[in-house]
Amino acid sequence: MSKATSSPLDKAFAERVAVEWIGAWNAHDLARVLSHYSEDFEMSSPYVVEIAGDPSGTLRGKAAVGAYWKKALELVPDLKFELITVFVGAHSITLYYRGARGRLVTEVLHFGPDGKVVKAYAHYA
């Protein structure tokens, strides 16, 4: 992902990110998942409280988020995501997918100038 976000994102970029991101998660390849993110990115999810024990619901940096996601993958060893669609914003995309145990999820990914995710927000139905 090398698209700079000084100009609005396009559908081709969003679809490429979505396919790469879903593929990395389905391969349970944490290094590949983390490659989409900047070093100091911020991740918010209601599961951060439960899994990482952080009452804010937000983690910062690859080390903290990587540890959280590693634990999540251990808790759900058969994790598979099924992409439903991707929405395109000016400087963000939203991945809409079926997650663990068939639950509907959206992930909003905000991109920095280097094309890496700087902020991510997970929402669950």
ChimeraX attribute file (.defattr): number of C-alpha atoms within 10 A of each C-alpha:
attribute: neighborCount
match mode: 1-to-1
recipient: residues
	/A:1	15
	/A:2	9
	/A:3	16
	/A:4	15
	/A:5	17
	/A:6	13
	/A:7	10
	/A:8	12
	/A:9	19
	/A:10	16
	/A:11	13
	/A:12	10
	/A:13	15
	/A:14	22
	/A:15	17
	/A:16	12
	/A:17	18
	/A:18	21
	/A:19	13
	/A:20	16
	/A:21	20
	/A:22	18
	/A:23	18
	/A:24	19
	/A:25	18
	/A:26	16
	/A:27	13
	/A:28	19
	/A:29	13
	/A:30	16
	/A:31	11
	/A:32	15
	/A:33	19
	/A:34	20
	/A:35	15
	/A:36	19
	/A:37	24
	/A:38	18
	/A:39	15
	/A:40	16
	/A:41	20
	/A:42	20
	/A:43	23
	/A:44	20
	/A:45	17
	/A:46	16
	/A:47	18
	/A:48	20
	/A:49	15
	/A:50	11
	/A:51	15
	/A:52	18
	/A:53	11
	/A:54	13
	/A:55	11
	/A:56	11
	/A:57	16
	/A:58	19
	/A:59	21
	/A:60	16
	/A:61	15
	/A:62	18
	/A:63	13
	/A:64	17
	/A:65	21
	/A:66	17
	/A:67	14
	/A:68	17
	/A:69	19
	/A:70	14
	/A:71	14
	/A:72	16
	/A:73	16
	/A:74	11
	/A:75	11
	/A:76	11
	/A:77	11
	/A:78	11
	/A:79	16
	/A:80	18
	/A:81	21
	/A:82	15
	/A:83	19
	/A:84	12
	/A:85	13
	/A:86	21
	/A:87	16
	/A:88	19
	/A:89	16
	/A:90	13
	/A:91	18
	/A:92	22
	/A:93	26
	/A:94	21
	/A:95	25
	/A:96	21
	/A:97	21
	/A:98	18
	/A:99	16
	/A:100	15
	/A:101	11
	/A:102	11
	/A:103	11
	/A:104	17
	/A:105	20
	/A:106	22
	/A:107	19
	/A:108	23
	/A:109	25
	/A:110	22
	/A:111	25
	/A:112	19
	/A:113	14
	/A:114	15
	/A:115	20
	/A:116	22
	/A:117	25
	/A:118	22
	/A:119	19
	/A:120	20
	/A:121	16
	/A:122	16
	/A:123	14
	/A:124	15
	/A:125	7
